[in-house]
Structure formats: C-alpha cells, structure tokens
Amino acid sequence: MPINVEPTCMILYQAGTWTIMIGMCLAELIFTIRTWAVLGKKKWQGICLLLFFVGTWAAAFAVVALVSESFTFTLQSALHPFLNGCLIKVGRVHYLLFSWIPLFIYEGVLMILMLVPGYEFLVLNSGHSKLVRVVFRDVMTSANLIITKQLSSDYFTIILMFAILNFI
C-alpha cells in the first residue's frame, strides 16, 4: 500500500521556505534601517524606504505563496533506492524567478543609496580614513567583478587582474 507523502513533504517545504523568507526579510529590514541612518534619518526618506520595503516584500511573499501551492511531491527513493527525501514532481517552479526580481531591484536601490553618501564622504574627507578607503575600494571591486562576470570571460580576466593589483 503506497504512503501518501504529499502532506509531510509540503509541511517540510513550507517550513523551510517561510523560515528562509522571514530571515531574509529581517536582514533586509536591518539593511533598510542602516540605509535610512546613513541618509540622515529624514522622515520622508524613512516613509519612502518603508513603503518600498513593504511593497517589495509583499510581492516576493505573494509569488512564493502562489508558486508553493502548486507543488506536488514524490519520494526520491521512487527514482533511485539510495536517494532519500522529497522531490518536487509538478509545480510552477519557473515562476520563482519572479519573487527574486523585486528583491534584486530593492537591493540595487539600497546599494545606490549607500554608494552616493559613501563616495561623498570619501571625496570630502580626501580619503583620510584608511578604513573608508578600503571598504569603498572593496565594494567597488566586488561590483566590478559581478558586472564584468556577466559581460564576458575576456573582460572578467582584465578586471580580476585589476582587482588583484589593487589588493597588493
């Protein structure tokens, strides 16, 4: 007599998914508060960041909820005797991409909001703070590596060499 794994697998999947989503949401809340503090804690900026935060995370939570309800599961041991656990058999997995798009946009806006005052601080202080110079250089190098990795392997090699020379 076959065992119905559907409820158990769904509970495990939902628990893992929502734990990760809530953890990411709390981390982003901390980043948002940090950004607001760096921007000077103006009330209108706080309201805009809060609305942006709530809108972004509402969209992400909605997409994940809709997608996860479409899943059906099977045991991996049905495919191979040495595999254990649940495997998503059917569902709209490809729609999970749409939960990441608002988060990428949100992260990009936060990064720009942090880079502008960081650059101004670097320029106004003439680079007197070695810590600020190092952090800003590392952030810019990381951003260059990420962008260049998306372009082509030729550009990646050039930027990687530049980054290595910066660290020496």
C-alpha positions as CSV (number, residue, x, y, z in Angstrom):
1,M,0.0,0.0,0.0
2,P,1.6,3.3,-1.1
3,I,2.3,6.0,1.5
4,N,0.9,9.5,0.9
5,V,4.0,11.7,1.2
6,E,2.3,14.8,0.0
7,P,1.3,16.4,3.3
8,T,4.6,15.7,5.0
9,C,6.7,17.0,2.1
10,M,4.5,20.1,1.8
11,I,4.9,20.8,5.5
12,L,8.7,20.4,5.3
13,Y,8.9,22.5,2.2
14,Q,6.7,25.3,3.6
15,A,8.6,25.4,6.9
16,G,11.9,25.7,5.1
17,T,10.7,28.2,2.6
18,W,9.0,30.6,5.0
19,T,11.9,30.4,7.5
20,I,14.3,31.5,4.8
21,M,11.9,34.2,3.5
22,I,11.3,35.6,7.0
23,G,15.1,35.6,7.8
24,M,15.8,37.4,4.5
25,C,13.1,39.9,5.2
26,L,14.5,40.7,8.7
27,A,18.0,41.0,7.3
28,E,16.7,43.4,4.6
29,L,14.9,45.4,7.3
30,I,18.2,45.9,9.1
31,F,19.9,47.0,5.8
32,T,17.0,49.4,5.2
33,I,17.3,50.9,8.6
34,R,21.1,51.3,8.1
35,T,20.5,53.0,4.8
36,W,18.0,55.4,6.4
37,A,20.5,56.2,9.1
38,V,23.3,56.9,6.6
39,L,20.9,59.1,4.6
40,G,20.3,61.3,7.7
41,K,17.1,59.9,9.2
42,K,14.8,62.3,7.4
43,K,11.1,61.4,8.0
44,W,10.2,61.4,4.3
45,Q,13.1,59.2,3.4
46,G,12.1,56.8,6.2
47,I,8.5,56.7,4.8
48,C,9.7,56.1,1.3
49,L,12.0,53.3,2.3
50,L,9.3,51.7,4.4
51,L,6.8,51.8,1.6
52,F,9.4,50.4,-0.8
53,F,10.3,47.7,1.7
54,V,6.7,46.6,2.3
55,G,5.9,46.7,-1.5
56,T,8.9,44.6,-2.4
57,W,8.4,42.0,0.3
58,A,4.7,41.8,-0.3
59,A,5.3,41.0,-3.9
60,A,8.0,38.4,-3.0
61,F,5.8,36.7,-0.4
62,A,2.8,36.6,-2.7
63,V,4.8,35.0,-5.5
64,V,6.3,32.4,-3.2
65,A,2.9,31.6,-1.7
66,L,1.3,31.2,-5.1
67,V,4.1,29.1,-6.5
68,S,4.5,26.8,-3.5
69,E,0.8,25.9,-3.5
70,S,1.2,24.5,-7.0
71,F,3.7,21.8,-5.9
72,T,3.1,18.1,-5.7
73,F,5.8,15.9,-4.3
74,T,7.2,12.4,-4.7
75,L,9.8,10.5,-2.7
76,Q,13.2,10.5,-4.2
77,S,13.5,6.8,-3.4
78,A,10.9,6.2,-6.0
79,L,13.6,7.3,-8.6
80,H,16.6,5.6,-7.0
81,P,16.8,3.4,-3.9
82,F,19.7,5.4,-2.4
83,L,18.1,8.8,-2.5
84,N,16.0,10.0,0.4
85,G,13.6,12.9,0.9
86,C,11.0,14.8,-1.1
87,L,11.2,15.8,-4.7
88,I,9.0,18.4,-6.4
89,K,7.2,16.4,-9.1
90,V,4.9,19.1,-10.6
91,G,4.6,22.8,-10.0
92,R,5.3,26.3,-11.3
93,V,8.9,26.3,-10.2
94,H,10.0,28.6,-13.1
95,Y,7.8,31.3,-11.6
96,L,10.0,31.5,-8.5
97,L,12.2,33.8,-10.6
98,F,9.5,36.5,-10.3
99,S,10.0,36.5,-6.5
100,W,13.7,37.4,-6.9
101,I,13.2,40.3,-9.4
102,P,11.7,42.8,-6.9
103,L,14.4,41.8,-4.4
104,F,17.2,42.5,-6.9
105,I,15.7,45.9,-7.7
106,Y,15.4,46.6,-4.0
107,E,19.0,45.6,-3.3
108,G,20.2,47.8,-6.3
109,V,18.4,50.8,-5.0
110,L,19.8,50.3,-1.5
111,M,23.3,49.9,-2.9
112,I,23.0,53.1,-4.9
113,L,21.6,55.0,-1.8
114,M,24.6,53.7,0.2
115,L,27.2,54.4,-2.5
116,V,26.3,58.1,-3.0
117,P,26.9,59.2,0.6
118,G,29.9,56.8,0.8
119,Y,31.5,58.4,-2.3
120,E,30.7,61.9,-1.0
121,F,32.3,61.0,2.4
122,L,35.4,59.7,0.6
123,V,35.8,62.8,-1.5
124,L,35.1,65.3,1.3
125,N,37.5,63.7,3.7
126,S,40.1,63.4,0.9
127,G,40.5,59.8,1.7
128,H,42.0,60.4,5.2
129,S,40.3,57.4,6.7
130,K,42.1,54.2,5.6
131,L,39.1,52.1,6.7
132,V,36.7,54.1,4.5
133,R,39.1,53.8,1.5
134,V,39.5,50.1,1.9
135,V,35.8,49.4,2.3
136,F,34.8,51.6,-0.6
137,R,37.6,50.0,-2.8
138,D,36.4,46.5,-1.9
139,V,32.8,47.3,-2.6
140,M,33.6,48.9,-6.0
141,T,35.9,45.9,-6.8
142,S,33.1,43.4,-5.9
143,A,30.6,45.4,-8.0
144,N,33.1,45.4,-10.9
145,L,33.6,41.7,-10.6
146,I,29.9,41.0,-10.6
147,I,29.2,43.2,-13.5
148,T,32.1,42.0,-15.5
149,K,31.4,38.4,-14.9
150,Q,28.1,38.9,-16.6
151,L,29.7,40.5,-19.7
152,S,32.3,38.0,-20.9
153,S,35.3,36.0,-19.8
154,D,37.7,38.4,-21.5
155,Y,36.5,41.4,-19.5
156,F,36.4,39.2,-16.4
157,T,40.1,38.4,-16.7
158,I,41.1,42.0,-17.1
159,I,39.0,43.2,-14.1
160,L,40.3,40.3,-12.0
161,M,43.9,41.3,-12.7
162,F,43.0,44.9,-11.8
163,A,41.4,43.7,-8.5
164,I,44.4,41.6,-7.6
165,L,46.7,44.5,-8.3
166,N,44.5,46.7,-6.0
167,F,44.8,44.2,-3.2
168,I,48.6,44.1,-3.4
